[in-house]
């Protein structure tokens, strides 16, 4: 019988398990926020997918603001 208990490995395993549990809880929370059940099953809730979605949403917002400013500028130049 061996009593070689590696505390660091034990802590690393526990930390890894806790991270996996938190990640799964976060994914489930995000999943339950979607009202459409069909969309819940198809949505990817990984960090990478959520980051990509947020980046796309931010870029779309910036483009929309620039388009509105251009339209205002265009109308202003036609009036004067």
PyMOL commands that set and color helices and strands:
alter all, ss='L'
color gray80, all
select helices_A, chain A and resi 7-32+37-42+47-79
alter helices_A, ss='H'
color red, helices_A
deselect
rebuild
show_as cartoon
